[in-house]
Amino acid sequence: MRHARVPSGFTLIELLIVLVILAIITVLAMPNTLDVQQRVVLHTQVDSFSAHLRLVRAAAMSRGGSATLAPNDGTSWRSGWLGFVDDNADGRYQTDEVVLYRRAAVAQVGACQKISASASPNFSFGSDGQPVSRANAGRGGTIIFCNAVSEQRAVVVSFTGRIRNSAQIPAGACTCEVSL
């Protein structure tokens, strides 16, 4: 007497159905994954900027002089930034000054600064750790970073030199644009 063979494994149709279900789940999850990636890049950029502001402030206090964080191109934080010991306290980088850190731009993150049009975009700190006031520039300020999914984060430097990150964007903030 022969026993009937019990089939084992999966049929081709069952495998195709499972693959179609996995493809649908992947397509539905993809936009959410891209949003999360954009948020992570934004938060990393904000944390990096805050850390470099603190580094510049600490350098000014430890060296007993002035130190500055400035945009790489001199005007826009979207170009990245440069921290340096500002020996002549003019707020501008000269080749003989010590570079503390240079950060390249991040393409998925935009930035703007809430200051008056005539003010210098630089953040300079004196030996007491407080922001140094330059001609036409107030003490302290706010930098707003944004991403392509319309999320914004601010880095706020108070007039006493305290540096903090904030999810709340101040009223009258600048327009933040992302260059992709």
C-alpha positions as CSV (number, residue, x, y, z in Angstrom):
1,M,0.0,0.0,0.0
2,R,1.3,3.4,-1.0
3,H,0.9,6.4,1.2
4,A,0.0,9.7,-0.4
5,R,2.8,12.1,-0.3
6,V,2.2,15.2,1.8
7,P,3.2,18.3,-0.1
8,S,5.9,20.4,1.6
9,G,7.0,24.0,0.8
10,F,5.2,26.8,-0.9
11,T,3.7,27.1,-4.3
12,L,4.8,29.8,-6.7
13,I,1.5,31.6,-6.3
14,E,1.9,31.8,-2.5
15,L,5.4,33.2,-2.9
16,L,4.2,35.8,-5.4
17,I,1.4,36.9,-3.1
18,V,3.9,37.4,-0.2
19,L,6.2,39.4,-2.4
20,V,3.4,41.7,-3.6
21,I,2.3,42.3,0.1
22,L,6.0,43.2,1.0
23,A,6.2,45.5,-2.0
24,I,3.0,47.4,-1.0
25,I,4.2,47.7,2.6
26,T,7.6,49.1,1.4
27,V,6.0,51.6,-0.9
28,L,3.7,52.8,1.9
29,A,6.6,53.2,4.4
30,M,9.1,54.9,2.1
31,P,7.8,58.6,2.3
32,N,7.8,58.3,6.1
33,T,11.3,57.1,6.1
34,L,12.5,60.0,4.0
35,D,10.8,62.5,6.4
36,V,12.6,60.8,9.3
37,Q,15.9,61.1,7.5
38,Q,15.3,64.8,6.8
39,R,14.5,65.4,10.5
40,V,17.6,63.6,11.6
41,V,19.8,65.7,9.3
42,L,18.2,68.9,10.5
43,H,18.6,68.0,14.2
44,T,22.2,66.9,13.6
45,Q,23.0,70.2,11.9
46,V,21.4,72.2,14.7
47,D,23.3,70.2,17.4
48,S,26.5,70.7,15.5
49,F,26.0,74.4,15.2
50,S,25.3,74.7,18.9
51,A,28.3,72.7,19.8
52,H,30.5,74.9,17.6
53,L,29.1,78.0,19.2
54,R,29.9,76.6,22.6
55,L,33.4,75.6,21.4
56,V,34.1,79.2,20.2
57,R,32.7,80.7,23.4
58,A,34.9,78.3,25.5
59,A,38.0,79.2,23.4
60,A,37.4,82.9,24.0
61,M,37.1,82.4,27.8
62,S,40.0,80.0,28.1
63,R,42.4,82.2,25.9
64,G,41.2,85.4,27.5
65,G,40.5,87.0,24.2
66,S,37.9,87.1,21.4
67,A,36.7,84.2,19.3
68,T,34.2,84.2,16.4
69,L,32.0,81.8,14.5
70,A,31.3,83.1,11.0
71,P,29.7,81.8,7.8
72,N,32.2,80.2,5.4
73,D,31.3,82.7,2.6
74,G,31.0,85.6,5.1
75,T,27.3,86.2,4.5
76,S,25.1,83.0,4.7
77,W,25.1,80.2,7.2
78,R,23.9,77.9,4.4
79,S,27.6,77.9,3.2
80,G,28.8,76.2,6.5
81,W,30.8,77.9,9.2
82,L,34.2,78.7,10.5
83,G,35.2,79.1,14.1
84,F,38.4,81.0,14.8
85,V,40.4,82.8,17.5
86,D,39.8,86.4,16.6
87,D,43.2,87.9,17.6
88,N,42.4,91.5,16.4
89,A,38.8,91.3,17.6
90,D,37.4,92.5,14.2
91,G,35.0,89.6,13.7
92,R,36.6,88.7,10.3
93,Y,38.9,85.8,9.6
94,Q,42.5,86.6,8.6
95,T,44.9,83.8,7.5
96,D,47.2,84.3,10.6
97,E,44.4,83.5,13.0
98,V,43.9,80.1,14.6
99,V,41.1,78.0,13.1
100,L,39.1,76.1,15.7
101,Y,36.7,74.4,13.4
102,R,35.5,74.5,9.8
103,R,32.1,72.9,8.9
104,A,31.0,72.4,5.3
105,A,27.5,73.1,4.1
106,V,24.8,70.4,4.3
107,A,22.7,70.4,1.1
108,Q,19.4,69.3,2.7
109,V,19.4,72.0,5.4
110,G,18.7,75.7,4.9
111,A,19.5,78.4,7.4
112,C,18.8,82.1,8.0
113,Q,19.6,84.6,10.7
114,K,17.2,86.9,12.5
115,I,19.2,90.2,12.5
116,S,19.0,93.6,11.0
117,A,20.0,93.9,7.4
118,S,23.1,95.9,8.1
119,A,24.4,93.7,10.9
120,S,27.3,91.3,10.7
121,P,26.2,87.6,10.6
122,N,29.1,86.6,12.9
123,F,28.9,85.5,16.5
124,S,31.8,86.8,18.5
125,F,32.5,86.1,22.2
126,G,34.7,88.0,24.5
127,S,36.9,86.7,27.3
128,D,33.9,86.8,29.7
129,G,31.9,84.5,27.4
130,Q,29.4,87.2,26.5
131,P,28.6,88.1,22.9
132,V,30.7,91.0,21.6
133,S,28.7,93.8,20.1
134,R,30.0,94.9,16.7
135,A,29.0,98.1,14.8
136,N,25.3,97.8,13.8
137,A,25.1,94.3,15.4
138,G,23.1,93.5,18.5
139,R,24.4,91.2,21.2
140,G,23.3,87.6,20.7
141,G,20.9,86.5,18.0
142,T,18.9,83.6,16.5
143,I,19.8,81.3,13.6
144,I,16.9,79.3,12.1
145,F,17.6,76.0,10.4
146,C,15.0,74.3,8.2
147,N,14.5,71.2,6.0
148,A,12.5,70.3,2.9
149,V,9.6,68.9,5.0
150,S,9.0,72.4,6.5
151,E,10.4,71.6,9.9
152,Q,12.3,74.4,11.6
153,R,14.7,74.6,14.6
154,A,16.3,77.6,16.1
155,V,19.6,78.2,17.9
156,V,19.4,81.1,20.2
157,V,22.3,83.0,21.7
158,S,21.2,85.3,24.6
159,F,22.8,88.6,25.4
160,T,24.6,86.9,28.3
161,G,26.1,84.2,26.0
162,R,23.8,81.3,26.8
163,I,23.3,79.1,23.8
164,R,20.1,76.9,23.5
165,N,18.2,75.0,20.8
166,S,14.5,75.7,20.4
167,A,11.7,74.1,18.4
168,Q,9.8,77.4,18.8
169,I,10.6,79.9,16.1
170,P,10.4,83.6,17.2
171,A,7.9,85.9,15.7
172,G,9.1,87.9,12.7
173,A,11.6,85.2,11.8
174,C,13.5,85.2,8.6
175,T,12.5,83.1,5.6
176,C,14.5,79.8,5.6
177,E,15.1,78.2,2.2
178,V,16.6,74.8,1.5
179,S,18.9,74.3,-1.5
180,L,18.7,70.7,-2.6
